[in-house]
């Protein structure tokens, strides 16, 4: 009898450990009707595709699945498929079986950034992490990037009850509209108050705030970002400080709630639970049932953030169910990993950047005033030119896991990108400047040296074109992105050597 009881207890524990977030929601009577993640399976038995990537070299695609049922994504398969080229995330598959996949967001009331109005796609390797020590990739959303599904199955409409959570990067945000995940308009147009119910993360102060300076977990209910009952402020909604964040929004007739916590440790807290906001149009709600990621309901594309996993449910989940899901997320052990690769570019070193394109191997990144360009530099060049082609490597101003490059002839000024053109500007101390001046060296795409990737736009890297310097993307729409496609990998690969001065 003792042996049987012990075996039964072991089986129960094994079952509990094996349960995924969507298994837990189903057990609570609020099943997942959409489940998205590029990092892991959200059902214990799921073995299907998590997401699809497309490579620039030949336009081929491949689907990335978990390593095992219920497991972590097979990042090695992506790395192999995308070797010596760039890849974009083209589809984030719905694991619920309802077909609520997320794809490139089409034009909306707020038009998209591309020539045909569609949003950009995320770099496949822009947000590396580990789960229980296994590498995986999140979805790094730069301004202009977005995913959507306007023809869904089973997502709440009208005033129907629903819940949702997302695991996000608590350090990647801005005040733009709107880094959302959740329920939105099917027309990609603003159709009025209460037509959305989505998780928002950022520090926008235009519509409402929590306490402190943000970022905050709030709800985008259309024509307002809400932190509680009061349309302007809920002091109980705290500024988020953890690297990994669990964000929860749920709603049912007359009632809604915001919850949140550290996705790497601890439990969830309730930041608001109660009546709908004290403004017209939000009680009852008028939800339409589309799903968005990284954008507003009308395709507003000014926001940034990083998404790792999230679900939407049918019905209003209990706090107890959400607490179990949070325990599962913590047990996944999200952790940071290196954002750089290739030859080391060490903080404190003085460096130069030599082009590797066959035409230009005597040219180096230099600057003339604020203009960054490439110039021919040799040991016999004038001292001023040699100094203008020399840079000091410092810890990344916007992310210390990467680096920034200070001009040795102009202390306090750094290489930054603005409108995807490289400049040398004096550091004004703003969050925008710090992020624009942060770069993550990667192994050179042509096999030489490093490709210097922009942290805030990981689809873009240092490229020389007509001797000028840009952050370019092989999938971009600018001349410096698409011209001379055959030389792209060479043009974005640099030998990082010692400084001239």
N, C-alpha and C positions, 0 to 999 in steps of 0.2 A: 504493500500500500504506500509506504514511504517513497519507494522508487517510482511508482506510477505518478504520485503527486509531484515529485521533483521533476519528472519528465514533462508533465503537463505545464508546470510553471515555466520551464525552459522554453517550451513551445510558445507559450503566451508572450514571453519576453521577446523571443525571436520575431514573432508576428508584429509586436509593437514596434520594434526597431526597424523592421522592414517596411512599415507603412509609410507611404509618401504623403505630402500635403493633401492631395486630392482624395486619397483613401480616408484620411481623417475627416475631411469635409463631408464625404459620403456617409461616414459613420455617424456624423452629427445631423444628418438629414438635410444637408444643404450641399448637394453635389456640385462639382466643378462643371461649368458649361463652357469654359475656355481655360486653357492652361498653357502658358508660354514660358519657355526657358531655353537659353542657349548653353546653360551650364550643367543641367542635370535633368533626369526624368522626375516628374512630379507625381507619378503613380508607381507603386512598387513593382508592377508587372510590365511597365512600359518599355518596349524595345524598339519602337519606331524612330522616325527621323525627328530630331529636335529643331534643326534649322538647315538652310541651304546656303552655300557660298558659291560665288561666281568669280572666276579669275580673269585678270585683264589680258593675260598673254594670248589666250585663244577663245575666250568667251565661254569656256566649258563650265558646267556646274557639278557640284556633288552635294549629297546630303550627309549631315553629321548626326550620328546616332549615339546613344550611351554605350559605354564600354560593356555594360551588362544590364540585365533587367533592373530598372529602378536606379541605375547608376549615374555616374558622372559622364559628361560628354567626352567623346574621343577626340581630344585636341590634337593628338599626334596625326590623325587622319587629315585634319585641316592643314596642319603644318606641312605635311608631305605634299598635299595637293596644291598648296599656295607657294611652294618653294620658288625662289627667284622671280616672283611676280607679286602683284597685289591682289587681294580678294575683298569682295563686298558681301555682306549678308543680304540675300535677296528675299528669303522667306523665313519667318519664324513660325514653325508649325504648331498647330493646336493639338495638344496631347489628349484632349477630352473625347475625341472621336466625332465631334460635331462639325469639324471642318472649318473652324473659326481661325484660319491662318492669317497672319499679318504679312502684308506685302507693301511695296513702295507706295506711299501715300500720293493720291492724285491731287490735282488742283482743287482748291476750295474757295470759300469766300475771301480768304486771304491767300493770294496766289502763291504757288511754290517757287523755289529758287531757280529751277532749271529752265531751259529754253522752251520746254513744252508744259511747264507748270508743275511737273511732278517734283516731289521732294527728293533729296539725296538719300543714298543708302549708306549704312554704317560700315566702317572698316571692320573686316572680320577679326583682326588681331588688335583692335584698339583698346581693349579692356581685359587684359589677362589677370586671372586670379587662380587660386587653388581651392579645392574642396577636399577636405581630409587628405591634403598633400598631393592631390591629382590636379593637373593643370586643366583649366577651362577658360573660355572667353565670354565676357558679357557683351552688351550692346552699347557702345559709346556713341551717344547722340550729341553731335555738334549742331549749332544753329543751322537750320536749313535741312536737317535730316528728320525723317518721319516715316512711320508705318501705320497702316490702317486696314480695316475691313468694314465695308459699308453694307454688306449683305450677309448677316450673321444668322446663326441658328441657336435659339434658346436663351439669348441674352435678354435681360429684363427690359420691358417697355412700360410706358405709362408710369403708374405709381407702384409697380410690382417690386417686391423685395429682392435685394441682391447684396452680395458682399464681394470684397476684393482685397487682395494684398499684393504688394510688390516688394522685392528686395532690391535696394538701390545703393549707389555710392553716395554717402553722406557728405563727401567733400567736392563733388562735381555738380555745380548748380550755377544759376545766374538769376537775374531779375526779369528775364524775358518771358514772354508768353508763348507757349506754356508747356512745361515738361509734365505731361499727363500720362496716366495709364488707366483706361477704363472706358465707361459708357459715353457715347457721343452721338451727334446727329448723323443720320444716314445720308444727308445731302452734302456734308462738308460745308454747311452754311450755318450761321448763327440764326436759329429759328426761335430764340426767345428764352426767357428765364426758366430754369428747371428742366431744360431739354438735355442736360448732361448730368452724369454722376461719375466723376473720375478722381483718382488720386492725383494730387498736385504736389510737387516737391521743388522748392526754390525759395528765393527771398524777394519776390515781387511784392511791392508795397502799394500797388495801384488800387487794389480792391479791398484787401483785408490783410491782417497780420496776426501772428502770435506774439509771444513775449520775446524781448531781446531783438537782435538784428537779423535773425534767421540764419540758415534756411529753416523752413517749417514744412511739416506735413499738413496740407490743407485739402479741401475738396473743391474741384472745379465743377460748379453746378450750372455753368453758362452765365455770362455777364456778371460774374463774381467768383472770386476765390475766397472760400469761407473756412474759418477756423472754429466756428461755433454758432451760437444763436445770434449774437450781435454781428451785424454785417461788416463792422470795421475791425474788431479786435477781440481775441479771446486770450487773456493773460495766462490761462492754464495750458495753452498750446505752446510747448517750449521750443526754443532754438535747438536744433539737432546738432550734436557734436561727434557722433560715432562714425567711423569709416564705413561700416556696413549698416544699413538701416532697413528695418521692417516697417513698412507703412501700410496701414489698414484704413479703409473707408467702407462703411456699410449703411444701407438705408432701407426703410420699410415705410408704409403709410404713416405720416405724421412724425416719424422718428428717424434719426440718423446718428452716426457716431464716427469719431476719428480715434484710432489707437496707433501706438507706435512703440518701437524699442530698438535696442542694439541687436542687429541680426547675428552678431558673433557671440553674444553672451546675454544672460538675464532674461527677464520676462517682458511682456507687453504692459504698457500703461494706457489708461484711457484718458485722452486729452479733452474729449467732449462726448457726451451722450445725452440726447434730449430732443427738443422740438426742432423743426425745420427753421431756417433763418428767418428773421423778422423783416422780411421784404416780400413783396407780392410776386407770385408766380412759382414759388417753391413748395407750396403745400396746397393741392397735391403736386407731385412731380409729373413731368411729361417726357420721361426718358424715351430715346428712340432706338437704342440697341446696337449702334455701331461700336467698334472697338478702335481706340487710338493708342499710339505709343510715341511719346516724344514731342507731341504737337497739341495745339488746341483744337476744339471741335470744328472751328472754321478754317483749319489748317494753318493757324498762326505758328510760325516756325522760328521764333526768336530765342527759344530756350535751349538749354543744354543739360545733360545728365547722363547717368549710366544705369541701365536696367540689367538685372541678372535673371530674375524669375518673377512670375506673378500669375494669379488666377482670378477668375470671376466665377461667382456661384449663383445658383438658383436658390432663393430664400435668404433669410437674414441669419447669418451664423451666430451661434452663441459665443459669448466670451470664452467659455470653456473650450469650445472647438478651436477657436483662434489661438488660445494659449497652448494647445497641443501642437498646432501647426508651428508656432514660434519655437517650441522645444525641438521640433524636427529641423527647422532652419538652423538653429544653433548647433545641433548635432552634425549638420553638414560641414561645419567648420570652414566657413569662408575666410580666406586670408589673402593678403597681398602677395604679389610676386614681382619679379623684375620687369620693368618697362623698357629695358634696353637690351641690346644684343650686339654681336660683332665685336671688333676690336674695342677695347676699353677707351673711353674718352673721360679722363679722370678729372674730378674737381681739383682745382688748384694748378692745373697744367696750363701752359701757354702753347697755343696750337695755330696751325694754318690748315686750309682746306684746298686741296689740289683736285682739279677736275680730272676725270678718267675717260671722258669721251675722246676718241682718237684725234679729233681736230684740235683738242684744247688742253693737252696735258701739261702745258707750261703756264696755264692760267689758274689763278687762285681767287678765292672769295676775298674781296677787299671792299672799301667804301670810299666814296667821294662825297664829303659832307654827310648828308643823311642817306644818300643813294647807295645801295649795296649792288655790286656788280662783280664781274670777274676781270682780272687784269693780269697781264704777263709780269711775273715777278721772278727775278733771279738774284743771286748773291751780290751782283754788281748794281742792282737797282738802287735808286735814291733812297736814303734812309726813311724819308716820309712815306714813300710807297710801301716799303717793307713793313713799316709800322702799321699802315692802314690795312695790311693783309694779315695782321697778327691779332689773336684773340685770347682772352683769359677765360678759362672754363670755371664757372661758379655753380653752386647748387641751384637747381631750377627755381626760378622766382615764383612760379605758379604751382610747382609740384617738385619737391626735393628729390623724388625718385628719378628725375630727369635732370637736365642741365640748361644753363643759359650761357650766352657768349658775350662777354664784355669787351668793348673796343679798347685795345691797349693804348691807342693814341687819344682816346676820349674817355677817361675813367668816369663811371656812372652812366654811360650810354651802352646800350645793348642791341644786338640784332633782334628785331621783332618782325612779325608780319602784320600788314594792314591792307585789307582788300586783296589779300594773297600775294602782295608784293613785299619783298624784304626791304627793311629800312634799318638805319641805326638811329635810335632815339634815346634821349635822356629818360631815365626811369622816373615816372611821375608817381609811383607808389600805388597806382590803382590796381584793382583786381584784374581789370581788362588787360592792362599793360603786362602785368606779371604773367598772365596766361599766354598772351601773344608772344612773349619772349622766352617761352619754355619749349625745349625740343628734346626728343628721345632718340638718341642714336640707335640704329638698327644695323644688322649685317647688310653690307652693300648689295643692292639688288642684282648687280652684274658680277658679283663675286669678289669685288675689290672694295676694301675699306668699309665705309659706313654710308648708309642712307640716313639723312638727318630729318627725322619725322617731326612734324608739329604736334605738340602734346594735345592742343585744343581742337585740332583737325587731323586726326590720325590717318585720313586718306591722303594727306598732303605732305610733301617733303621738299627740302631745298632742291631747286632745279635751275640750271643756267639755260637761258634761251636768248639768242642774239646778244650774248655777253651781259645781259641783265639777270637778276636773281629773283626767284619767286618761290612760294610754296605751291607746288603743282600736284595735280592728281591725274592719273591716267584715265579717270572716268569724268574729268571735269569738262567744262564747256568753254573755257577761255582758250585763246590762241596758244598761250604758253603751256596749257594742259595737253592739247590734242595735236599740235604741230609736231612733225618729225617723230611720229609714234615709235618708229623702229629704234630710235636712239634714247627713248625715255629712261630705260634702266641705267644706261651709261650716264645720262645727264643728271640723274639723282644719286649717283654713287661718287663718293669723295674719299680720297686718301687723307686721313687726318694725321698731319705730321707736326714737327716742332715749329714754333713760331719763328718768324724771321727776326723779330726784335721784341 
